[in-house]
């Protein structure tokens, strides 16, 4: 039996796959690799190996503070003030009035001019007064002549009385005549003095040195006694009359310092002292007048100006002053010492709400730095750095401000 081997079947070539299939496979593999790397990078890490800890010290969080967040405790006196306002009036002023009647011949000084004490302000026509003075002088001369005759008669009668040629009664009569003549001389002398005073009154003089604030007369005006002629003020010393509520009067004492400003002088401060306190309240306002003496040697201030200021009712000795903004609800203060926040308990004294300061009696010294703003996260023990200050030689800082 003969075995025959069948002829081999022809081999058919496999159909080829498109090229894009293997490219897609490669892209998929790359995507898987990237995703795996990201998962490794983002997954939580466990504790760093000991070798990593030895590379360097751990970083310390430091809060950076702005300059406005920190204030320095300064040492000075602190005062408590009471506000006030009022008008300035000259402490010395005078309205010069006529003492005699007559027509004004001259009135030279005008408003705003300085005058000296005793300077002539105005002159009145004195023709009739001159005649009256002459008349009284003549009457005085006549009285003196009569006195001289009476004295001679007295001397003669005295000699006759000694020789007993006349009686005592006759001599006494002569002596009385002398006394009457002396009285007549005194009366005439007084009338002459009155006439001289009346004549002198026709010249109006300044009773004090100062500045003419008003001229009431002109040349040619007719003046009568007690009519005003000039008003003169002395600006060397003024009085500030200020109203203070009656409830605040117990705080006001004579001698307390007053500081005030006047419109038109910018930020210039003027000083004064409480000189007097009116004992009665003003009707309606129930306020009391306080009189404040103000030195004005340079005549800068003028009468009638409005002033606004305050009386310093209390003043402490020179002591550390703490900004009120640095005080916390628990009464402590956050101070900065050696780059760290330290809580300090302080004993306080005089407080001024207007200035925003309080006296520190214990707990802080002058020059200490305190935090005056509320910062989240800044607590006692926190490391801080003030912006602009030299950085301390310490590890790298993590700047942060709450």
C-alpha positions as a Python dict, from the first residue, in 0.01 Angstrom:
ca = {
    (1, 'X'): (0, 0, 0),
    (2, 'X'): (140, 319, -104),
    (3, 'X'): (100, 621, 102),
    (4, 'X'): (82, 947, -69),
    (5, 'X'): (137, 1274, 97),
    (6, 'X'): (-105, 1543, -3),
    (7, 'X'): (48, 1854, -139),
    (8, 'X'): (85, 2139, 111),
    (9, 'X'): (-188, 2395, 113),
    (10, 'X'): (-87, 2735, -2),
    (11, 'X'): (-20, 2978, 288),
    (12, 'X'): (-239, 3286, 286),
    (13, 'X'): (-89, 3607, 423),
    (14, 'X'): (-257, 3757, 732),
    (15, 'X'): (-438, 4078, 674),
    (16, 'X'): (-236, 4379, 797),
    (17, 'X'): (-380, 4605, 1082),
    (18, 'X'): (-399, 4973, 1030),
    (19, 'X'): (-104, 5173, 1169),
    (20, 'X'): (-321, 5391, 1384),
    (21, 'X'): (-396, 5104, 1624),
    (22, 'X'): (-43, 5072, 1755),
    (23, 'X'): (-8, 5446, 1784),
    (24, 'X'): (-312, 5457, 2009),
    (25, 'X'): (-165, 5186, 2223),
    (26, 'X'): (154, 5383, 2273),
    (27, 'X'): (-41, 5697, 2371),
    (28, 'X'): (-240, 5499, 2626),
    (29, 'X'): (77, 5365, 2785),
    (30, 'X'): (221, 5718, 2815),
    (31, 'X'): (-99, 5844, 2977),
    (32, 'X'): (-88, 5564, 3231),
    (33, 'X'): (271, 5653, 3313),
    (34, 'X'): (190, 6023, 3368),
    (35, 'X'): (-108, 5941, 3590),
    (36, 'X'): (102, 5714, 3802),
    (37, 'X'): (370, 5977, 3847),
    (38, 'X'): (113, 6235, 3950),
    (39, 'X'): (-36, 5998, 4206),
    (40, 'X'): (307, 5937, 4353),
    (41, 'X'): (378, 6311, 4373),
    (42, 'X'): (44, 6406, 4528),
    (43, 'X'): (-12, 6125, 4772),
    (44, 'X'): (37, 6209, 5143),
    (45, 'X'): (388, 6151, 5261),
    (46, 'X'): (466, 5988, 5586),
    (47, 'X'): (712, 6118, 5840),
    (48, 'X'): (1033, 6240, 5688),
    (49, 'X'): (1319, 6000, 5727),
    (50, 'X'): (1571, 6068, 5991),
    (51, 'X'): (1825, 6160, 5731),
    (52, 'X'): (1601, 6444, 5607),
    (53, 'X'): (1566, 6587, 5960),
    (54, 'X'): (1938, 6620, 5986),
    (55, 'X'): (1957, 6840, 5679),
    (56, 'X'): (1863, 7163, 5874),
    (57, 'X'): (1643, 7313, 6153),
    (58, 'X'): (1266, 7345, 6106),
    (59, 'X'): (1135, 7684, 5984),
    (60, 'X'): (975, 7915, 6247),
    (61, 'X'): (658, 8112, 6161),
    (62, 'X'): (717, 8487, 6209),
    (63, 'X'): (440, 8746, 6181),
    (64, 'X'): (541, 9061, 6000),
    (65, 'X'): (380, 9372, 6151),
    (66, 'X'): (334, 9708, 5984),
    (67, 'X'): (472, 10017, 6155),
    (68, 'X'): (118, 10131, 6230),
    (69, 'X'): (56, 9811, 6427),
    (70, 'X'): (323, 9898, 6684),
    (71, 'X'): (369, 10205, 6906),
    (72, 'X'): (643, 10307, 7146),
    (73, 'X'): (567, 10395, 7509),
    (74, 'X'): (682, 10754, 7564),
    (75, 'X'): (752, 10931, 7891),
    (76, 'X'): (590, 11270, 7948),
    (77, 'X'): (330, 11444, 8162),
    (78, 'X'): (-37, 11373, 8086),
    (79, 'X'): (-318, 11620, 8143),
    (80, 'X'): (-697, 11595, 8159),
    (81, 'X'): (-870, 11880, 7978),
    (82, 'X'): (-1205, 12057, 8000),
    (83, 'X'): (-1313, 12228, 7673),
    (84, 'X'): (-1422, 12590, 7677),
    (85, 'X'): (-1479, 12887, 7448),
    (86, 'X'): (-1538, 13257, 7490),
    (87, 'X'): (-1445, 13611, 7391),
    (88, 'X'): (-1134, 13813, 7469),
    (89, 'X'): (-1171, 14151, 7634),
    (90, 'X'): (-901, 14402, 7737),
    (91, 'X'): (-837, 14380, 8107),
    (92, 'X'): (-772, 14756, 8124),
    (93, 'X'): (-983, 15000, 7925),
    (94, 'X'): (-1138, 15340, 7982),
    (95, 'X'): (-1395, 15569, 7827),
    (96, 'X'): (-1269, 15923, 7876),
    (97, 'X'): (-1554, 16171, 7944),
    (98, 'X'): (-1562, 16548, 7945),
    (99, 'X'): (-1554, 16720, 8283),
    (100, 'X'): (-1626, 17065, 8152),
    (101, 'X'): (-1858, 17207, 7889),
    (102, 'X'): (-1733, 17379, 7580),
    (103, 'X'): (-1666, 17359, 7210),
    (104, 'X'): (-1401, 17110, 7092),
    (105, 'X'): (-1110, 17298, 6941),
    (106, 'X'): (-903, 16991, 6849),
    (107, 'X'): (-920, 16612, 6878),
    (108, 'X'): (-611, 16478, 6709),
    (109, 'X'): (-572, 16104, 6801),
    (110, 'X'): (-775, 15870, 6582),
    (111, 'X'): (-885, 15507, 6612),
    (112, 'X'): (-597, 15260, 6615),
    (113, 'X'): (-337, 15514, 6729),
    (114, 'X'): (-126, 15444, 7036),
    (115, 'X'): (-132, 15705, 7311),
    (116, 'X'): (74, 15749, 7626),
    (117, 'X'): (-62, 15812, 7974),
    (118, 'X'): (-124, 16185, 8018),
    (119, 'X'): (-115, 16261, 7645),
    (120, 'X'): (-355, 16535, 7528),
    (121, 'X'): (-653, 16389, 7343),
    (122, 'X'): (-873, 16698, 7294),
    (123, 'X'): (-895, 17067, 7389),
    (124, 'X'): (-1208, 17269, 7463),
    (125, 'X'): (-1267, 17641, 7428),
    (126, 'X'): (-1175, 17788, 7770),
    (127, 'X'): (-1232, 18161, 7721),
    (128, 'X'): (-1495, 18200, 7992),
    (129, 'X'): (-1304, 17980, 8235),
    (130, 'X'): (-994, 18194, 8193),
    (131, 'X'): (-1201, 18502, 8280),
    (132, 'X'): (-1348, 18327, 8583),
    (133, 'X'): (-1001, 18235, 8703),
    (134, 'X'): (-891, 18598, 8672),
    (135, 'X'): (-1195, 18709, 8869),
    (136, 'X'): (-1130, 18464, 9150),
    (137, 'X'): (-765, 18559, 9160),
    (138, 'X'): (-864, 18923, 9209),
    (139, 'X'): (-1101, 18827, 9492),
    (140, 'X'): (-815, 18640, 9656),
    (141, 'X'): (-588, 18942, 9633),
    (142, 'X'): (-860, 19159, 9792),
    (143, 'X'): (-904, 18915, 10079),
    (144, 'X'): (-534, 18909, 10142),
    (145, 'X'): (-525, 19291, 10155),
    (146, 'X'): (-809, 19299, 10408),
    (147, 'X'): (-627, 19043, 10617),
    (148, 'X'): (-316, 19258, 10615),
    (149, 'X'): (-513, 19564, 10739),
    (150, 'X'): (-683, 19357, 11009),
    (151, 'X'): (-352, 19227, 11133),
    (152, 'X'): (-209, 19582, 11157),
    (153, 'X'): (-514, 19699, 11353),
    (154, 'X'): (-474, 19406, 11585),
    (155, 'X'): (-113, 19499, 11655),
    (156, 'X'): (-201, 19862, 11728),
    (157, 'X'): (-489, 19770, 11955),
    (158, 'X'): (-267, 19527, 12143),
    (159, 'X'): (-25, 19813, 12222),
    (160, 'X'): (-314, 20036, 12334),
    (161, 'X'): (-452, 19758, 12550),
    (162, 'X'): (-120, 19724, 12729),
    (163, 'X'): (-127, 20097, 12800),
    (164, 'X'): (-490, 20063, 12903),
    (165, 'X'): (-612, 20313, 12647),
    (166, 'X'): (-876, 20069, 12519),
    (167, 'X'): (-1079, 19801, 12682),
    (168, 'X'): (-1039, 19426, 12639),
    (169, 'X'): (-1364, 19415, 12449),
    (170, 'X'): (-1236, 19657, 12187),
    (171, 'X'): (-924, 19449, 12141),
    (172, 'X'): (-1127, 19127, 12106),
    (173, 'X'): (-1330, 19288, 11834),
    (174, 'X'): (-1014, 19370, 11639),
    (175, 'X'): (-887, 19017, 11688),
    (176, 'X'): (-1213, 18874, 11548),
    (177, 'X'): (-1175, 19094, 11243),
    (178, 'X'): (-837, 18928, 11178),
    (179, 'X'): (-991, 18582, 11198),
    (180, 'X'): (-1266, 18678, 10956),
    (181, 'X'): (-1009, 18816, 10712),
    (182, 'X'): (-811, 18493, 10730),
    (183, 'X'): (-1128, 18292, 10654),
    (184, 'X'): (-1201, 18516, 10358),
    (185, 'X'): (-853, 18452, 10222),
    (186, 'X'): (-900, 18076, 10250),
    (187, 'X'): (-1237, 18094, 10076),
    (188, 'X'): (-1099, 18306, 9793),
    (189, 'X'): (-801, 18073, 9760),
    (190, 'X'): (-1035, 17774, 9727),
    (191, 'X'): (-1238, 17949, 9458),
    (192, 'X'): (-919, 18017, 9265),
    (193, 'X'): (-828, 17649, 9286),
    (194, 'X'): (-1173, 17549, 9160),
    (195, 'X'): (-1135, 17788, 8867),
    (196, 'X'): (-794, 17643, 8787),
    (197, 'X'): (-930, 17287, 8793),
    (198, 'X'): (-1218, 17384, 8566),
    (199, 'X'): (-971, 17543, 8327),
    (200, 'X'): (-752, 17233, 8335),
    (201, 'X'): (-1056, 17018, 8258),
    (202, 'X'): (-1085, 17184, 7919),
    (203, 'X'): (-783, 16975, 7822),
    (204, 'X'): (-880, 16605, 7793),
    (205, 'X'): (-587, 16370, 7860),
    (206, 'X'): (-539, 15993, 7831),
    (207, 'X'): (-571, 15829, 8176),
    (208, 'X'): (-367, 15528, 8066),
    (209, 'X'): (-134, 15410, 7794),
    (210, 'X'): (-304, 15213, 7520),
    (211, 'X'): (-468, 15228, 7181),
    (212, 'X'): (-762, 15446, 7081),
    (213, 'X'): (-1052, 15214, 7004),
    (214, 'X'): (-1308, 15489, 6943),
    (215, 'X'): (-1313, 15865, 6902),
    (216, 'X'): (-1654, 16000, 7004),
    (217, 'X'): (-1596, 16369, 6921),
    (218, 'X'): (-1472, 16582, 6634),
    (219, 'X'): (-1340, 16936, 6625),
    (220, 'X'): (-1632, 17175, 6647),
    (221, 'X'): (-1856, 16948, 6855),
    (222, 'X'): (-2018, 17088, 7167),
    (223, 'X'): (-1937, 16887, 7478),
    (224, 'X'): (-2116, 16881, 7810),
    (225, 'X'): (-1997, 16724, 8134),
    (226, 'X'): (-2001, 16339, 8134),
    (227, 'X'): (-2022, 16314, 7755),
    (228, 'X'): (-1778, 16048, 7616),
    (229, 'X'): (-1483, 16177, 7419),
    (230, 'X'): (-1246, 15880, 7368),
    (231, 'X'): (-1230, 15507, 7445),
    (232, 'X'): (-883, 15367, 7510),
    (233, 'X'): (-786, 15002, 7559),
    (234, 'X'): (-465, 14849, 7686),
    (235, 'X'): (-391, 14520, 7507),
    (236, 'X'): (-93, 14418, 7720),
    (237, 'X'): (-320, 14192, 7924),
    (238, 'X'): (-650, 14042, 7814),
    (239, 'X'): (-925, 13846, 7986),
    (240, 'X'): (-1087, 13542, 7828),
    (241, 'X'): (-1443, 13516, 7957),
    (242, 'X'): (-1560, 13156, 7907),
    (243, 'X'): (-1877, 12981, 8014),
    (244, 'X'): (-1832, 12648, 8195),
    (245, 'X'): (-2122, 12417, 8285),
    (246, 'X'): (-2204, 12435, 8654),
    (247, 'X'): (-2151, 12058, 8684),
    (248, 'X'): (-1786, 12100, 8575),
    (249, 'X'): (-1704, 12394, 8802),
    (250, 'X'): (-1572, 12171, 9087),
    (251, 'X'): (-1289, 12068, 8852),
    (252, 'X'): (-1186, 12429, 8784),
    (253, 'X'): (-937, 12595, 9020),
    (254, 'X'): (-767, 12934, 9020),
    (255, 'X'): (-421, 12907, 8865),
    (256, 'X'): (-498, 12620, 8625),
    (257, 'X'): (-339, 12644, 8281),
    (258, 'X'): (-552, 12724, 7978),
    (259, 'X'): (-448, 12662, 7618),
    (260, 'X'): (-655, 12805, 7334),
    (261, 'X'): (-655, 12903, 6968),
    (262, 'X'): (-801, 13198, 6782),
    (263, 'X'): (-935, 13204, 6429),
    (264, 'X'): (-688, 13358, 6188),
    (265, 'X'): (-375, 13239, 6368),
    (266, 'X'): (-369, 12883, 6231),
    (267, 'X'): (-230, 12623, 6469),
    (268, 'X'): (-68, 12875, 6705),
    (269, 'X'): (-147, 12803, 7070),
    (270, 'X'): (-198, 13080, 7325),
    (271, 'X'): (-165, 13035, 7699),
    (272, 'X'): (-352, 13174, 7997),
    (273, 'X'): (-435, 13100, 8359),
    (274, 'X'): (-762, 13088, 8548),
    (275, 'X'): (-774, 13412, 8746),
    (276, 'X'): (-1131, 13431, 8881),
    (277, 'X'): (-1452, 13227, 8890),
    (278, 'X'): (-1791, 13398, 8901),
    (279, 'X'): (-1984, 13281, 9209),
    (280, 'X'): (-2325, 13282, 9034),
    (281, 'X'): (-2457, 13102, 8729),
    (282, 'X'): (-2578, 13281, 8418),
    (283, 'X'): (-2955, 13301, 8385),
    (284, 'X'): (-3093, 13061, 8124),
    (285, 'X'): (-2775, 12869, 8043),
    (286, 'X'): (-2698, 12770, 8404),
    (287, 'X'): (-2331, 12806, 8315),
    (288, 'X'): (-2074, 12998, 8517),
    (289, 'X'): (-1825, 13251, 8388),
    (290, 'X'): (-1457, 13172, 8430),
    (291, 'X'): (-1214, 13462, 8383),
    (292, 'X'): (-878, 13367, 8233),
    (293, 'X'): (-583, 13610, 8234),
    (294, 'X'): (-388, 13618, 7908),
    (295, 'X'): (-52, 13795, 7865),
    (296, 'X'): (-45, 13982, 7534),
    (297, 'X'): (270, 14191, 7551),
    (298, 'X'): (314, 14191, 7173),
    (299, 'X'): (-49, 14305, 7119),
    (300, 'X'): (-110, 14013, 6884),
    (301, 'X'): (-457, 13943, 7018),
    (302, 'X'): (-734, 14201, 7008),
    (303, 'X'): (-1045, 14260, 7211),
    (304, 'X'): (-1358, 14084, 7091),
    (305, 'X'): (-1178, 13789, 6929),
    (306, 'X'): (-1336, 13447, 6978),
    (307, 'X'): (-1117, 13183, 7140),
    (308, 'X'): (-1163, 12808, 7172),
    (309, 'X'): (-950, 12582, 7389),
    (310, 'X'): (-938, 12382, 7711),
    (311, 'X'): (-850, 12403, 8079),
    (312, 'X'): (-604, 12145, 8209),
    (313, 'X'): (-785, 12035, 8526),
    (314, 'X'): (-541, 11754, 8616),
    (315, 'X'): (-180, 11683, 8526),
    (316, 'X'): (37, 11385, 8611),
    (317, 'X'): (409, 11373, 8671),
    (318, 'X'): (637, 11261, 8391),
    (319, 'X'): (559, 10890, 8345),
    (320, 'X'): (530, 10627, 8068),
    (321, 'X'): (218, 10686, 7857),
    (322, 'X'): (40, 10396, 7691),
    (323, 'X'): (-190, 10434, 7388),
    (324, 'X'): (-542, 10331, 7485),
    (325, 'X'): (-559, 10123, 7167),
    (326, 'X'): (-297, 9889, 7314),
    (327, 'X'): (-519, 9789, 7607),
    (328, 'X'): (-699, 9458, 7562),
    (329, 'X'): (-1027, 9337, 7707),
    (330, 'X'): (-848, 9144, 7983),
    (331, 'X'): (-649, 9453, 8083),
    (332, 'X'): (-323, 9319, 7946),
    (333, 'X'): (-87, 9466, 7692),
    (334, 'X'): (101, 9280, 7420),
    (335, 'X'): (461, 9401, 7423),
    (336, 'X'): (737, 9303, 7184),
    (337, 'X'): (1054, 9184, 7353),
    (338, 'X'): (1345, 9020, 7170),
    (339, 'X'): (1129, 8958, 6866),
    (340, 'X'): (849, 8785, 7055),
    (341, 'X'): (508, 8886, 7186),
    (342, 'X'): (487, 8903, 7565),
    (343, 'X'): (167, 8969, 7763),
    (344, 'X'): (215, 9231, 8034),
    (345, 'X'): (-18, 9328, 8316),
    (346, 'X'): (-6, 9703, 8383),
    (347, 'X'): (-120, 9934, 8662),
    (348, 'X'): (-280, 10245, 8512),
    (349, 'X'): (-329, 10599, 8639),
    (350, 'X'): (-459, 10919, 8483),
    (351, 'X'): (-649, 10870, 8156),
    (352, 'X'): (-714, 11117, 7873),
    (353, 'X'): (-973, 10990, 7628),
    (354, 'X'): (-929, 11288, 7395),
    (355, 'X'): (-556, 11232, 7348),
    (356, 'X'): (-593, 10855, 7360),
    (357, 'X'): (-331, 10792, 7631),
    (358, 'X'): (-323, 10656, 7984),
    (359, 'X'): (-55, 10685, 8251),
    (360, 'X'): (135, 10363, 8331),
    (361, 'X'): (239, 10337, 8694),
    (362, 'X'): (372, 9980, 8686),
    (363, 'X'): (428, 9710, 8426),
    (364, 'X'): (593, 9898, 8137),
    (365, 'X'): (888, 10130, 8103),
    (366, 'X'): (939, 10414, 7861),
    (367, 'X'): (1066, 10296, 7522),
    (368, 'X'): (879, 9965, 7524),
    (369, 'X'): (709, 9860, 7198),
    (370, 'X'): (345, 9754, 7220),
    (371, 'X'): (94, 9624, 6966),
    (372, 'X'): (-194, 9865, 6913),
    (373, 'X'): (-404, 9665, 6661),
    (374, 'X'): (-593, 9336, 6692),
    (375, 'X'): (-414, 9077, 6479),
    (376, 'X'): (-550, 8726, 6430),
    (377, 'X'): (-303, 8462, 6530),
    (378, 'X'): (-64, 8694, 6711),
    (379, 'X'): (-52, 8569, 7067),
    (380, 'X'): (196, 8568, 7354),
    (381, 'X'): (498, 8370, 7243),
    (382, 'X'): (453, 8446, 6872),
    (383, 'X'): (762, 8557, 6684),
    (384, 'X'): (711, 8892, 6515),
    (385, 'X'): (900, 9132, 6296),
    (386, 'X'): (820, 9499, 6235),
    (387, 'X'): (829, 9598, 5869),
    (388, 'X'): (1132, 9809, 5795),
    (389, 'X'): (1325, 9691, 6101),
    (390, 'X'): (1650, 9500, 6070),
    (391, 'X'): (1589, 9124, 6051),
    (392, 'X'): (1737, 8918, 6335),
    (393, 'X'): (1996, 8653, 6261),
    (394, 'X'): (1757, 8357, 6283),
    (395, 'X'): (1630, 8081, 6053),
    (396, 'X'): (1423, 8158, 5748),
    (397, 'X'): (1106, 8347, 5837),
    (398, 'X'): (752, 8283, 5724),
    (399, 'X'): (592, 8625, 5680),
    (400, 'X'): (233, 8634, 5792),
    (401, 'X'): (-7, 8897, 5926),
    (402, 'X'): (-342, 8818, 6072),
}
